[in-house]
Amino acid sequence: MADLDIHRNVVRQYRASLAMLRQAIEICPESLWLDERYPNRFWRVAYHALYWTHFYLHGSEKGFQPWTKHRPDAQFFGPRPSAPHAALALVEPYPPTVVLEYHELCLREAETRVPALDFAALSGFSWLPFNQLELQFYNIRHLQHHTAQLADRLRTTANLSVAWVRPE
């Protein structure tokens, strides 16, 4: 019989998606981590994916508490939506070990926050006009989008692959 515990299933999808991102971070060669041939370096794509995963797991903008090691503007690839003409801060790249610390925090957040969500409630973000359940799909889809970008970069530049992770 199919498991219809939606909260549990959403957590399982977060775990699997985050596991794939973790693989990409762990196998990334140092030379690719900081490779300037890419407008968005590997470290920044990984950090961006984790930041927004963490952000949307909070259920509202006002409820968000940034990670203690967050560096201003590290989550952006380009101009801030709220200030498109303002210059972004120059950000010192995070090393993989520190990004993996953030990864662990995001995993714990998914495991503790998702079970408490009211999936029928509004997303909590004015720019996302849908409910909390769809917000989780949106968040996981964003995480997988960037994980796929990194997996492709690993495959084409270093002939390394990120294995598919089945939910557990």
C-alpha positions in Angstrom: 0.0 0.0 0.0 1.2 3.5 -0.8 2.5 5.8 1.9 0.1 8.7 2.1 1.9 10.6 4.8 2.5 13.8 2.8 4.7 15.4 5.4 6.9 12.3 5.6 7.1 12.1 1.8 8.1 15.7 1.4 10.9 15.3 4.0 12.1 12.2 2.0 12.3 14.3 -1.1 14.3 17.0 0.7 16.7 14.3 2.0 17.2 12.8 -1.5 17.7 16.2 -3.2 20.1 17.4 -0.5 22.0 14.1 -0.7 22.6 14.7 -4.4 23.8 18.3 -3.8 26.1 16.9 -1.0 27.6 14.5 -3.5 28.3 17.3 -6.0 30.0 19.4 -3.3 32.1 16.5 -2.0 33.4 15.3 -5.4 34.0 18.8 -6.8 37.7 19.3 -7.5 39.3 22.3 -5.9 40.1 23.8 -9.3 36.4 23.7 -10.3 35.2 25.0 -6.9 36.6 28.4 -7.7 36.8 28.2 -11.5 36.3 31.8 -12.9 35.3 30.6 -16.3 31.8 30.4 -15.0 29.9 33.6 -14.1 28.5 31.8 -11.1 31.3 29.7 -9.6 30.6 26.3 -8.2 30.7 27.4 -4.6 28.3 30.1 -5.2 25.7 27.9 -7.0 25.9 25.4 -4.1 25.6 28.2 -1.5 22.7 29.8 -3.4 20.8 26.5 -3.6 21.2 26.0 0.2 20.4 29.6 1.1 17.1 29.6 -0.7 16.3 26.1 0.5 16.8 27.3 4.1 15.0 30.6 3.4 11.8 28.9 2.1 11.8 26.3 4.8 11.1 29.1 7.3 7.5 29.6 6.0 7.8 33.4 5.8 10.3 36.1 5.1 9.9 37.6 8.6 10.4 34.3 10.2 13.8 33.7 8.5 16.9 33.7 10.6 20.0 33.6 8.3 22.7 31.1 9.0 25.3 32.4 11.5 28.1 32.2 8.9 26.1 33.9 6.1 28.0 36.6 4.2 25.9 39.5 2.8 24.9 39.0 -0.8 26.5 35.5 -1.1 23.1 34.1 -2.1 22.7 36.3 -5.2 24.0 35.7 -8.7 23.2 39.2 -9.8 21.4 42.3 -8.7 19.1 41.9 -5.7 15.4 41.9 -6.7 14.7 44.5 -4.0 17.6 46.8 -5.1 18.4 46.0 -8.8 20.7 49.0 -9.2 22.7 48.6 -5.9 26.1 47.0 -6.1 26.5 43.6 -4.5 29.0 43.1 -1.8 32.2 41.3 -2.8 32.0 37.9 -1.1 34.9 35.7 0.0 34.3 32.2 -1.4 33.2 29.6 1.1 35.3 26.5 1.3 33.5 23.2 0.7 33.8 22.2 4.4 31.8 25.3 5.4 29.2 24.8 2.7 28.8 21.2 3.9 28.1 22.6 7.4 25.3 24.7 5.9 24.1 21.7 4.1 23.7 19.8 7.4 21.8 22.7 8.9 19.4 22.7 5.9 18.9 19.0 6.2 18.0 19.4 9.9 15.7 22.3 9.1 13.8 20.2 6.5 13.5 17.3 9.0 12.1 19.5 11.8 10.1 22.2 10.0 8.3 20.2 7.3 6.4 17.9 9.7 5.0 21.0 11.5 3.7 22.7 8.3 0.1 23.4 7.5 0.2 22.6 3.8 -3.1 24.3 3.2 -1.8 27.7 4.6 -0.6 30.4 2.3 3.1 30.2 1.3 4.1 33.1 3.6 5.9 34.9 0.7 3.9 37.6 -1.1 5.7 36.9 -4.4 4.7 33.2 -4.3 0.9 33.1 -4.5 0.3 29.5 -3.5 0.0 27.3 -0.4 2.7 25.7 1.8 2.5 22.4 0.0 3.3 23.9 -3.4 6.0 26.0 -1.7 7.7 22.7 -0.8 7.5 21.5 -4.4 8.8 24.9 -5.6 11.7 24.8 -3.1 12.7 21.2 -3.9 12.5 22.0 -7.6 14.8 25.0 -7.2 17.3 22.9 -5.2 17.3 20.2 -7.9 17.7 22.7 -10.7 20.9 24.0 -9.2 22.1 20.5 -8.2 21.6 19.5 -11.9 23.7 22.5 -13.0 26.5 21.4 -10.8 26.2 17.8 -11.8 26.4 18.8 -15.4 29.5 21.0 -14.7 31.2 18.1 -12.9 30.4 15.7 -15.8 31.6 18.0 -18.6 34.7 19.4 -16.9 35.9 16.6 -14.7 34.1 13.4 -16.0 32.6 13.0 -12.5 29.1 12.0 -11.9 26.5 12.6 -9.2 24.5 9.4 -8.5 20.7 9.5 -8.4 19.4 9.2 -4.9 16.2 7.4 -4.2 14.2 8.7 -1.2 14.7 6.6 2.0 
